Amino acid sequence: SRGANQLLITEQQRWAEPLDEGIERVVAINLARLLNTDNLRLFPWQLDDIPEYTIELVVLELDTDGAEAVLVTDWVIKRPADNASVTRRISRLRHALPPGPIQPAELAPAYSALFYQLSQEIAAAITAAEQEPGAAAP
């Protein structure tokens, strides 16, 4: 949690895995389902098995404002074959929290819903890129 210009880290509220690894894993699982593929690889990958698209994701904000969970990310989809940037966006997503004091157990499902929404945006952008003339066949 945080106040004006401060960040409070509590020893009693911990994630079961490092947050960056958890985000990477959850977004990858979501994208595999949304894109109906098992051909998803986390970085680093083998040089002889470079993916058609890469996704760079930076979490700018993952917090609550009391009434909502908030996720702000900067993400870019690239095509490694020609080092082209396919799409770049900043996503600002919100998910309503139950009324009253926020319990840590309520945050995990809210954050999960936010990352699913983000995954939907990324999957839609990949699908749109594949529909463009001249796009490589998957």
Beta strands, then each sheet from edge to edge (+ up, - down):
strand 1: 2-3
strand 2: 6-7
strand 3: 54-64
strand 4: 68-79
strand 5: 84-96
sheet 1: 1+ 2-
sheet 2: 3+ 4- 5+
end
